[in-house]
Amino acid sequence: METNHLVVDIIAAILAYSRADFRLCHTTGVKPKDTSLHICLRFYQELNDFLPPDKRQVAFVHPLRQGGAIKDVIEALGVPHTEVDLILADGRPVGFDYQVQDGDRISVYPVFESLDITPLTRLRPRPLRTTRFVLDTHLGRLAAYLRMVGFDSLYRNDYDDATLADISVTEHRILLTRDRYLLMRKIISHGYYVRHTQPRLQLREVLERFGLLGQLRPFTRCMHCNGLLEKVDKAAVLERIPQETRAWLDDYWQCRQCARVYWKGTHYRRMCALIEGLRGS
Ligand SMILES: [Zn+2]
């Protein structure tokens, strides 16, 4: 099948690339004397964001006092397991529980967005059928923006780490956070470390990362409480609409949860401009 050929080509390319990368590591690596084993590691693409500068984009020798699961080795270097999609040990795909051996050459790859590598590995759980989020306490503005474009996004400024992890697992929500250590909690299967600090850039980053730009449903969800909006009779909410708005607008929506009333005013036009910007990017 054509798809299989493509996958085989991709795998071959990955393996060739890995070997080329490790040649340097192998010949220049020095085994430290006080450790029982050493491995060569190479992290690819955005996984390098988590590493100290001297370990980025290069293969490096990593000394270990004892063996253990590759997942623990990777997380000890600062890379959350939720960011990893494929691990090769000497060119062979392995799981998170792979026990490292002296002399291993390990390649670690991020989540592949546009590449189907399922025949190669099952490291990552299947994508969640419905994309829903829970956000850490530092991402309130991002939560509001995600709700604005229609995504179910839980946020409270008093959720602690254990609660966030628990909600992510039990409600099948992707945990968005700026705290990489939160993503290292064992129970979390779907999480993402948000790189940007500016909320609008964070919105774009998350939509692109999860391929959601084609699924925007603006004006369907309350930005304040995450409740769904429904059309409401003007007469029913009349006393809650400013005089000047009443005079020129007849369409109103209300949040089913917090009863906040929405209309297509100035805020709506700003929102449309932001969404147009996203779609045009
Ligand atoms: Zn609401």
py3Dmol code that shows the C-alpha trace and the ligand (Angstrom):
import py3Dmol

protein = """\
ATOM      1  CA  MET A   1       0.000   0.000   0.000  1.00  0.00           C
ATOM      2  CA  GLU A   2       1.151   3.502  -0.810  1.00  0.00           C
ATOM      3  CA  THR A   3       0.706   4.716   2.785  1.00  0.00           C
ATOM      4  CA  ASN A   4       2.884   1.906   4.061  1.00  0.00           C
ATOM      5  CA  HIS A   5       5.605   2.823   1.574  1.00  0.00           C
ATOM      6  CA  LEU A   6       5.457   6.372   2.815  1.00  0.00           C
ATOM      7  CA  VAL A   7       5.751   5.274   6.430  1.00  0.00           C
ATOM      8  CA  VAL A   8       8.696   2.996   5.579  1.00  0.00           C
ATOM      9  CA  ASP A   9      10.418   5.921   3.825  1.00  0.00           C
ATOM     10  CA  ILE A  10       9.855   8.129   6.839  1.00  0.00           C
ATOM     11  CA  ILE A  11      11.194   5.493   9.206  1.00  0.00           C
ATOM     12  CA  ALA A  12      14.265   5.008   7.015  1.00  0.00           C
ATOM     13  CA  ALA A  13      14.838   8.754   7.015  1.00  0.00           C
ATOM     14  CA  ILE A  14      14.523   8.919  10.791  1.00  0.00           C
ATOM     15  CA  LEU A  15      16.942   6.061  11.298  1.00  0.00           C
ATOM     16  CA  ALA A  16      19.482   7.449   8.847  1.00  0.00           C
ATOM     17  CA  TYR A  17      19.259  10.840  10.512  1.00  0.00           C
ATOM     18  CA  SER A  18      19.715   9.331  13.968  1.00  0.00           C
ATOM     19  CA  ARG A  19      22.819   7.395  12.990  1.00  0.00           C
ATOM     20  CA  ALA A  20      24.349  10.443  11.362  1.00  0.00           C
ATOM     21  CA  ASP A  21      23.672  12.481  14.475  1.00  0.00           C
ATOM     22  CA  PHE A  22      25.191   9.928  16.792  1.00  0.00           C
ATOM     23  CA  ARG A  23      28.410   9.379  14.877  1.00  0.00           C
ATOM     24  CA  LEU A  24      29.872  12.469  16.489  1.00  0.00           C
ATOM     25  CA  CYS A  25      28.596  11.528  19.941  1.00  0.00           C
ATOM     26  CA  HIS A  26      30.049   8.063  19.664  1.00  0.00           C
ATOM     27  CA  THR A  27      33.520   9.149  18.666  1.00  0.00           C
ATOM     28  CA  THR A  28      33.849  12.076  21.027  1.00  0.00           C
ATOM     29  CA  GLY A  29      31.930  10.742  24.017  1.00  0.00           C
ATOM     30  CA  VAL A  30      33.977  10.075  27.138  1.00  0.00           C
ATOM     31  CA  LYS A  31      32.704   7.643  29.717  1.00  0.00           C
ATOM     32  CA  PRO A  32      32.794   9.253  33.181  1.00  0.00           C
ATOM     33  CA  LYS A  33      34.658   7.089  35.671  1.00  0.00           C
ATOM     34  CA  ASP A  34      32.262   7.282  38.630  1.00  0.00           C
ATOM     35  CA  THR A  35      29.141   6.128  36.829  1.00  0.00           C
ATOM     36  CA  SER A  36      28.075   2.601  36.071  1.00  0.00           C
ATOM     37  CA  LEU A  37      26.739   3.262  32.577  1.00  0.00           C
ATOM     38  CA  HIS A  38      26.496   5.941  29.967  1.00  0.00           C
ATOM     39  CA  ILE A  39      24.137   6.482  27.089  1.00  0.00           C
ATOM     40  CA  CYS A  40      24.076   8.861  24.140  1.00  0.00           C
ATOM     41  CA  LEU A  41      20.973  10.976  23.839  1.00  0.00           C
ATOM     42  CA  ARG A  42      19.603  13.206  21.120  1.00  0.00           C
ATOM     43  CA  PHE A  43      16.370  15.191  21.397  1.00  0.00           C
ATOM     44  CA  TYR A  44      14.620  16.467  18.287  1.00  0.00           C
ATOM     45  CA  GLN A  45      12.728  19.605  17.319  1.00  0.00           C
ATOM     46  CA  GLU A  46      10.782  21.420  20.045  1.00  0.00           C
ATOM     47  CA  LEU A  47      11.845  18.959  22.752  1.00  0.00           C
ATOM     48  CA  ASN A  48      15.043  20.979  22.816  1.00  0.00           C
ATOM     49  CA  ASP A  49      13.076  23.833  24.437  1.00  0.00           C
ATOM     50  CA  PHE A  50      13.305  21.952  27.734  1.00  0.00           C
ATOM     51  CA  LEU A  51      17.041  21.266  27.670  1.00  0.00           C
ATOM     52  CA  PRO A  52      19.964  23.379  28.875  1.00  0.00           C
ATOM     53  CA  PRO A  53      21.725  25.155  25.955  1.00  0.00           C
ATOM     54  CA  ASP A  54      24.671  22.747  25.775  1.00  0.00           C
ATOM     55  CA  LYS A  55      22.365  19.769  25.174  1.00  0.00           C
ATOM     56  CA  ARG A  56      20.174  21.297  22.457  1.00  0.00           C
ATOM     57  CA  GLN A  57      20.249  20.013  18.875  1.00  0.00           C
ATOM     58  CA  VAL A  58      23.226  17.748  19.576  1.00  0.00           C
ATOM     59  CA  ALA A  59      23.843  14.177  20.645  1.00  0.00           C
ATOM     60  CA  PHE A  60      25.392  14.129  24.095  1.00  0.00           C
ATOM     61  CA  VAL A  61      26.814  11.588  26.499  1.00  0.00           C
ATOM     62  CA  HIS A  62      24.648  11.118  29.554  1.00  0.00           C
ATOM     63  CA  PRO A  63      26.157   9.334  32.564  1.00  0.00           C
ATOM     64  CA  LEU A  64      23.885   7.318  34.870  1.00  0.00           C
ATOM     65  CA  ARG A  65      24.668   5.764  38.238  1.00  0.00           C
ATOM     66  CA  GLN A  66      22.201   2.993  37.577  1.00  0.00           C
ATOM     67  CA  GLY A  67      19.869   1.722  34.897  1.00  0.00           C
ATOM     68  CA  GLY A  68      16.151   2.506  34.828  1.00  0.00           C
ATOM     69  CA  ALA A  69      13.215   3.288  32.586  1.00  0.00           C
ATOM     70  CA  ILE A  70      13.943   5.669  29.708  1.00  0.00           C
ATOM     71  CA  LYS A  71      10.893   7.729  30.732  1.00  0.00           C
ATOM     72  CA  ASP A  72      12.577   8.594  34.042  1.00  0.00           C
ATOM     73  CA  VAL A  73      15.845   9.469  32.304  1.00  0.00           C
ATOM     74  CA  ILE A  74      14.026  11.789  29.877  1.00  0.00           C
ATOM     75  CA  GLU A  75      11.994  13.515  32.586  1.00  0.00           C
ATOM     76  CA  ALA A  76      15.065  13.929  34.820  1.00  0.00           C
ATOM     77  CA  LEU A  77      16.491  15.998  31.949  1.00  0.00           C
ATOM     78  CA  GLY A  78      13.401  18.233  32.099  1.00  0.00           C
ATOM     79  CA  VAL A  79      11.317  16.907  29.203  1.00  0.00           C
ATOM     80  CA  PRO A  80       7.745  15.920  30.185  1.00  0.00           C
ATOM     81  CA  HIS A  81       6.604  12.546  28.830  1.00  0.00           C
ATOM     82  CA  THR A  82       3.464  14.149  27.390  1.00  0.00           C
ATOM     83  CA  GLU A  83       5.677  15.913  24.806  1.00  0.00           C
ATOM     84  CA  VAL A  84       7.286  12.703  23.555  1.00  0.00           C
ATOM     85  CA  ASP A  85       5.841  10.618  20.735  1.00  0.00           C
ATOM     86  CA  LEU A  86       8.647   8.301  19.685  1.00  0.00           C
ATOM     87  CA  ILE A  87      11.793   6.897  21.279  1.00  0.00           C
ATOM     88  CA  LEU A  88      14.383   4.938  19.341  1.00  0.00           C
ATOM     89  CA  ALA A  89      17.034   2.931  21.163  1.00  0.00           C
ATOM     90  CA  ASP A  90      19.790   2.078  18.677  1.00  0.00           C
ATOM     91  CA  GLY A  91      17.281   2.660  15.881  1.00  0.00           C
ATOM     92  CA  ARG A  92      14.601   0.448  17.397  1.00  0.00           C
ATOM     93  CA  PRO A  93      11.292   1.915  18.667  1.00  0.00           C
ATOM     94  CA  VAL A  94      10.899   1.360  22.412  1.00  0.00           C
ATOM     95  CA  GLY A  95       8.288   2.195  25.041  1.00  0.00           C
ATOM     96  CA  PHE A  96       8.566   4.492  28.048  1.00  0.00           C
ATOM     97  CA  ASP A  97       9.355   1.488  30.235  1.00  0.00           C
ATOM     98  CA  TYR A  98      12.452   0.523  28.222  1.00  0.00           C
ATOM     99  CA  GLN A  99      15.356  -0.167  30.603  1.00  0.00           C
ATOM    100  CA  VAL A 100      18.419   1.715  29.386  1.00  0.00           C
ATOM    101  CA  GLN A 101      21.591  -0.257  28.690  1.00  0.00           C
ATOM    102  CA  ASP A 102      25.184   0.894  28.780  1.00  0.00           C
ATOM    103  CA  GLY A 103      26.133   2.335  25.388  1.00  0.00           C
ATOM    104  CA  ASP A 104      22.569   2.875  24.163  1.00  0.00           C
ATOM    105  CA  ARG A 105      22.024   5.539  21.569  1.00  0.00           C
ATOM    106  CA  ILE A 106      18.636   7.034  22.244  1.00  0.00           C
ATOM    107  CA  SER A 107      16.697   9.388  19.937  1.00  0.00           C
ATOM    108  CA  VAL A 108      13.691  11.171  21.376  1.00  0.00           C
ATOM    109  CA  TYR A 109      11.078  12.705  19.079  1.00  0.00           C
ATOM    110  CA  PRO A 110       8.199  15.080  19.833  1.00  0.00           C
ATOM    111  CA  VAL A 111       4.540  14.516  19.018  1.00  0.00           C
ATOM    112  CA  PHE A 112       4.272  14.215  15.250  1.00  0.00           C
ATOM    113  CA  GLU A 113       1.444  16.385  14.028  1.00  0.00           C
ATOM    114  CA  SER A 114       1.183  15.684  10.339  1.00  0.00           C
ATOM    115  CA  LEU A 115       2.877  12.294  10.254  1.00  0.00           C
ATOM    116  CA  ASP A 116       1.139   9.006  10.853  1.00  0.00           C
ATOM    117  CA  ILE A 117       3.687   6.926  12.728  1.00  0.00           C
ATOM    118  CA  THR A 118       1.207   4.494  14.261  1.00  0.00           C
ATOM    119  CA  PRO A 119       2.790   1.403  12.632  1.00  0.00           C
ATOM    120  CA  LEU A 120       6.037   2.430  14.316  1.00  0.00           C
ATOM    121  CA  THR A 121       4.973   3.087  17.868  1.00  0.00           C
ATOM    122  CA  ARG A 122       2.084   3.288  20.278  1.00  0.00           C
ATOM    123  CA  LEU A 123       3.859   5.568  22.735  1.00  0.00           C
ATOM    124  CA  ARG A 124       1.238   8.246  22.555  1.00  0.00           C
ATOM    125  CA  PRO A 125      -2.328   7.452  23.479  1.00  0.00           C
ATOM    126  CA  ARG A 126      -4.869   8.066  20.718  1.00  0.00           C
ATOM    127  CA  PRO A 127      -5.928  11.702  20.383  1.00  0.00           C
ATOM    128  CA  LEU A 128      -8.985  12.513  22.453  1.00  0.00           C
ATOM    129  CA  ARG A 129     -12.117  12.398  20.331  1.00  0.00           C
ATOM    130  CA  THR A 130     -13.378  15.764  21.514  1.00  0.00           C
ATOM    131  CA  THR A 131     -10.795  18.426  22.160  1.00  0.00           C
ATOM    132  CA  ARG A 132     -11.396  19.838  25.612  1.00  0.00           C
ATOM    133  CA  PHE A 133      -8.973  21.585  27.899  1.00  0.00           C
ATOM    134  CA  VAL A 134      -8.207  22.254  31.522  1.00  0.00           C
ATOM    135  CA  LEU A 135      -5.768  25.092  32.166  1.00  0.00           C
ATOM    136  CA  ASP A 136      -3.427  25.849  35.037  1.00  0.00           C
ATOM    137  CA  THR A 137      -3.860  28.925  37.231  1.00  0.00           C
ATOM    138  CA  HIS A 138      -1.473  31.061  35.140  1.00  0.00           C
ATOM    139  CA  LEU A 139      -3.460  30.705  31.922  1.00  0.00           C
ATOM    140  CA  GLY A 140      -6.699  32.559  32.666  1.00  0.00           C
ATOM    141  CA  ARG A 141      -6.537  34.817  29.609  1.00  0.00           C
ATOM    142  CA  LEU A 142      -5.806  31.873  27.335  1.00  0.00           C
ATOM    143  CA  ALA A 143      -8.823  30.047  28.811  1.00  0.00           C
ATOM    144  CA  ALA A 144     -11.038  33.032  27.963  1.00  0.00           C
ATOM    145  CA  TYR A 145      -9.672  33.146  24.406  1.00  0.00           C
ATOM    146  CA  LEU A 146     -10.201  29.405  23.901  1.00  0.00           C
ATOM    147  CA  ARG A 147     -13.795  29.757  25.119  1.00  0.00           C
ATOM    148  CA  MET A 148     -14.216  32.715  22.797  1.00  0.00           C
ATOM    149  CA  VAL A 149     -13.479  30.479  19.806  1.00  0.00           C
ATOM    150  CA  GLY A 150     -15.749  27.753  21.169  1.00  0.00           C
ATOM    151  CA  PHE A 151     -13.517  25.258  22.978  1.00  0.00           C
ATOM    152  CA  ASP A 152     -14.630  23.720  26.256  1.00  0.00           C
ATOM    153  CA  SER A 153     -11.944  25.051  28.614  1.00  0.00           C
ATOM    154  CA  LEU A 154     -12.048  24.578  32.372  1.00  0.00           C
ATOM    155  CA  TYR A 155     -10.191  27.148  34.414  1.00  0.00           C
ATOM    156  CA  ARG A 156     -10.250  28.281  38.003  1.00  0.00           C
ATOM    157  CA  ASN A 157      -7.588  30.284  39.754  1.00  0.00           C
ATOM    158  CA  ASP A 158      -7.674  27.989  42.781  1.00  0.00           C
ATOM    159  CA  TYR A 159      -7.104  24.602  41.145  1.00  0.00           C
ATOM    160  CA  ASP A 160      -4.038  22.978  42.708  1.00  0.00           C
ATOM    161  CA  ASP A 161      -1.735  20.636  40.771  1.00  0.00           C
ATOM    162  CA  ALA A 162      -3.364  17.430  42.017  1.00  0.00           C
ATOM    163  CA  THR A 163      -6.826  18.727  41.060  1.00  0.00           C
ATOM    164  CA  LEU A 164      -5.647  19.763  37.583  1.00  0.00           C
ATOM    165  CA  ALA A 165      -4.110  16.339  36.982  1.00  0.00           C
ATOM    166  CA  ASP A 166      -7.203  14.614  38.275  1.00  0.00           C
ATOM    167  CA  ILE A 167      -9.577  16.664  36.093  1.00  0.00           C
ATOM    168  CA  SER A 168      -7.407  16.040  33.046  1.00  0.00           C
ATOM    169  CA  VAL A 169      -7.581  12.276  33.546  1.00  0.00           C
ATOM    170  CA  THR A 170     -11.170  11.807  34.698  1.00  0.00           C
ATOM    171  CA  GLU A 171     -12.743  14.281  32.269  1.00  0.00           C
ATOM    172  CA  HIS A 172     -10.432  13.435  29.329  1.00  0.00           C
ATOM    173  CA  ARG A 173      -9.196  16.984  29.009  1.00  0.00           C
ATOM    174  CA  ILE A 174      -5.857  18.132  27.616  1.00  0.00           C
ATOM    175  CA  LEU A 175      -3.953  19.842  30.407  1.00  0.00           C
ATOM    176  CA  LEU A 176      -2.428  23.127  29.262  1.00  0.00           C
ATOM    177  CA  THR A 177       0.261  24.473  31.545  1.00  0.00           C
ATOM    178  CA  ARG A 178       3.377  26.590  31.836  1.00  0.00           C
ATOM    179  CA  ASP A 179       4.668  24.196  34.492  1.00  0.00           C
ATOM    180  CA  ARG A 180       6.574  21.344  32.890  1.00  0.00           C
ATOM    181  CA  TYR A 181       6.819  19.478  36.200  1.00  0.00           C
ATOM    182  CA  LEU A 182       3.055  19.244  36.352  1.00  0.00           C
ATOM    183  CA  LEU A 183       3.153  17.318  33.057  1.00  0.00           C
ATOM    184  CA  MET A 184       5.582  14.836  34.581  1.00  0.00           C
ATOM    185  CA  ARG A 185       2.880  13.444  36.838  1.00  0.00           C
ATOM    186  CA  LYS A 186       2.485   9.826  35.903  1.00  0.00           C
ATOM    187  CA  ILE A 187      -1.278   9.807  35.492  1.00  0.00           C
ATOM    188  CA  ILE A 188      -1.333  12.540  32.847  1.00  0.00           C
ATOM    189  CA  SER A 189      -1.599  11.227  29.311  1.00  0.00           C
ATOM    190  CA  HIS A 190      -2.742  14.324  27.418  1.00  0.00           C
ATOM    191  CA  GLY A 191      -0.957  17.537  28.243  1.00  0.00           C
ATOM    192  CA  TYR A 192       0.917  20.335  26.570  1.00  0.00           C
ATOM    193  CA  TYR A 193       3.524  22.805  27.747  1.00  0.00           C
ATOM    194  CA  VAL A 194       2.543  26.246  26.416  1.00  0.00           C
ATOM    195  CA  ARG A 195       5.679  28.007  25.134  1.00  0.00           C
ATOM    196  CA  HIS A 196       4.450  31.558  24.613  1.00  0.00           C
ATOM    197  CA  THR A 197       3.725  33.922  27.499  1.00  0.00           C
ATOM    198  CA  GLN A 198       1.505  36.405  25.644  1.00  0.00           C
ATOM    199  CA  PRO A 199      -2.144  35.192  25.624  1.00  0.00           C
ATOM    200  CA  ARG A 200      -2.919  35.915  21.966  1.00  0.00           C
ATOM    201  CA  LEU A 201       0.230  34.121  20.866  1.00  0.00           C
ATOM    202  CA  GLN A 202      -0.648  31.282  23.242  1.00  0.00           C
ATOM    203  CA  LEU A 203      -4.050  30.974  21.564  1.00  0.00           C
ATOM    204  CA  ARG A 204      -2.466  30.695  18.136  1.00  0.00           C
ATOM    205  CA  GLU A 205       0.140  28.243  19.455  1.00  0.00           C
ATOM    206  CA  VAL A 206      -2.461  25.904  20.980  1.00  0.00           C
ATOM    207  CA  LEU A 207      -4.803  26.023  17.969  1.00  0.00           C
ATOM    208  CA  GLU A 208      -1.917  25.239  15.615  1.00  0.00           C
ATOM    209  CA  ARG A 209      -0.450  22.549  17.859  1.00  0.00           C
ATOM    210  CA  PHE A 210      -3.729  20.631  18.024  1.00  0.00           C
ATOM    211  CA  GLY A 211      -4.795  21.396  14.450  1.00  0.00           C
ATOM    212  CA  LEU A 212      -7.924  23.276  15.555  1.00  0.00           C
ATOM    213  CA  LEU A 213      -7.932  26.290  13.251  1.00  0.00           C
ATOM    214  CA  GLY A 214     -10.610  24.652  11.090  1.00  0.00           C
ATOM    215  CA  GLN A 215     -12.870  23.939  14.065  1.00  0.00           C
ATOM    216  CA  LEU A 216     -13.445  27.399  15.501  1.00  0.00           C
ATOM    217  CA  ARG A 217     -16.994  28.040  16.726  1.00  0.00           C
ATOM    218  CA  PRO A 218     -16.949  31.634  17.891  1.00  0.00           C
ATOM    219  CA  PHE A 219     -19.776  33.034  19.990  1.00  0.00           C
ATOM    220  CA  THR A 220     -21.006  29.686  21.285  1.00  0.00           C
ATOM    221  CA  ARG A 221     -19.465  29.683  24.755  1.00  0.00           C
ATOM    222  CA  CYS A 222     -19.312  32.075  27.711  1.00  0.00           C
ATOM    223  CA  MET A 223     -15.836  33.598  28.103  1.00  0.00           C
ATOM    224  CA  HIS A 224     -16.326  33.975  31.845  1.00  0.00           C
ATOM    225  CA  CYS A 225     -17.631  30.596  32.999  1.00  0.00           C
ATOM    226  CA  ASN A 226     -17.292  28.211  30.001  1.00  0.00           C
ATOM    227  CA  GLY A 227     -21.075  27.693  29.830  1.00  0.00           C
ATOM    228  CA  LEU A 228     -22.836  27.353  26.472  1.00  0.00           C
ATOM    229  CA  LEU A 229     -24.606  30.368  24.971  1.00  0.00           C
ATOM    230  CA  GLU A 230     -28.150  30.231  23.659  1.00  0.00           C
ATOM    231  CA  LYS A 231     -30.259  32.723  21.762  1.00  0.00           C
ATOM    232  CA  VAL A 232     -32.627  34.628  24.044  1.00  0.00           C
ATOM    233  CA  ASP A 233     -35.606  36.938  23.457  1.00  0.00           C
ATOM    234  CA  LYS A 234     -34.723  40.585  23.692  1.00  0.00           C
ATOM    235  CA  ALA A 235     -37.741  41.171  25.922  1.00  0.00           C
ATOM    236  CA  ALA A 236     -36.523  38.602  28.441  1.00  0.00           C
ATOM    237  CA  VAL A 237     -33.222  40.401  29.066  1.00  0.00           C
ATOM    238  CA  LEU A 238     -34.223  43.975  28.257  1.00  0.00           C
ATOM    239  CA  GLU A 239     -33.386  45.468  31.638  1.00  0.00           C
ATOM    240  CA  ARG A 240     -29.859  44.055  31.430  1.00  0.00           C
ATOM    241  CA  ILE A 241     -29.000  45.718  28.133  1.00  0.00           C
ATOM    242  CA  PRO A 242     -27.607  49.267  28.068  1.00  0.00           C
ATOM    243  CA  GLN A 243     -30.025  51.852  26.625  1.00  0.00           C
ATOM    244  CA  GLU A 244     -27.815  52.729  23.666  1.00  0.00           C
ATOM    245  CA  THR A 245     -27.451  49.041  22.700  1.00  0.00           C
ATOM    246  CA  ARG A 246     -31.176  48.287  22.966  1.00  0.00           C
ATOM    247  CA  ALA A 247     -31.877  50.941  20.376  1.00  0.00           C
ATOM    248  CA  TRP A 248     -29.882  49.352  17.559  1.00  0.00           C
ATOM    249  CA  LEU A 249     -29.540  45.609  18.306  1.00  0.00           C
ATOM    250  CA  ASP A 250     -32.241  42.907  18.431  1.00  0.00           C
ATOM    251  CA  ASP A 251     -30.172  39.713  18.758  1.00  0.00           C
ATOM    252  CA  TYR A 252     -29.024  38.548  22.191  1.00  0.00           C
ATOM    253  CA  TRP A 253     -27.483  35.420  23.665  1.00  0.00           C
ATOM    254  CA  GLN A 254     -27.382  34.255  27.244  1.00  0.00           C
ATOM    255  CA  CYS A 255     -25.060  31.879  29.099  1.00  0.00           C
ATOM    256  CA  ARG A 256     -26.961  28.825  30.325  1.00  0.00           C
ATOM    257  CA  GLN A 257     -24.706  28.632  33.349  1.00  0.00           C
ATOM    258  CA  CYS A 258     -24.103  32.165  34.680  1.00  0.00           C
ATOM    259  CA  ALA A 259     -26.908  33.988  32.791  1.00  0.00           C
ATOM    260  CA  ARG A 260     -24.519  36.638  31.436  1.00  0.00           C
ATOM    261  CA  VAL A 261     -25.992  38.339  28.375  1.00  0.00           C
ATOM    262  CA  TYR A 262     -24.006  38.760  25.145  1.00  0.00           C
ATOM    263  CA  TRP A 263     -24.609  40.817  22.020  1.00  0.00           C
ATOM    264  CA  LYS A 264     -22.611  41.648  18.914  1.00  0.00           C
ATOM    265  CA  GLY A 265     -21.185  44.955  20.060  1.00  0.00           C
ATOM    266  CA  THR A 266     -17.695  46.455  20.091  1.00  0.00           C
ATOM    267  CA  HIS A 267     -16.250  43.445  21.844  1.00  0.00           C
ATOM    268  CA  TYR A 268     -17.666  41.164  19.169  1.00  0.00           C
ATOM    269  CA  ARG A 269     -16.015  43.150  16.392  1.00  0.00           C
ATOM    270  CA  ARG A 270     -12.652  42.990  18.169  1.00  0.00           C
ATOM    271  CA  MET A 271     -13.131  39.254  18.556  1.00  0.00           C
ATOM    272  CA  CYS A 272     -13.913  38.862  14.833  1.00  0.00           C
ATOM    273  CA  ALA A 273     -10.733  40.737  13.938  1.00  0.00           C
ATOM    274  CA  LEU A 274      -8.698  38.427  16.175  1.00  0.00           C
ATOM    275  CA  ILE A 275     -10.284  35.329  14.633  1.00  0.00           C
ATOM    276  CA  GLU A 276      -9.730  36.608  11.099  1.00  0.00           C
ATOM    277  CA  GLY A 277      -6.092  37.072  12.034  1.00  0.00           C
ATOM    278  CA  LEU A 278      -5.892  33.475  13.228  1.00  0.00           C
ATOM    279  CA  ARG A 279      -7.545  32.073  10.131  1.00  0.00           C
ATOM    280  CA  GLY A 280      -5.320  34.111   7.881  1.00  0.00           C
ATOM    281  CA  SER A 281      -2.140  32.941   9.615  1.00  0.00           C
TER     282      SER A 281
END
"""
ligand_1 = """\
1
ZN
Zn -21.308 32.080 31.804
"""
view = py3Dmol.view(width=600, height=400)
view.addModel(protein, "pdb")
view.setStyle({"model": 0}, {"cartoon": {"style": "trace"}})
view.addModel(ligand_1, "xyz")
view.setStyle({"model": 1}, {"stick": {}})
view.zoomTo()
view.show()
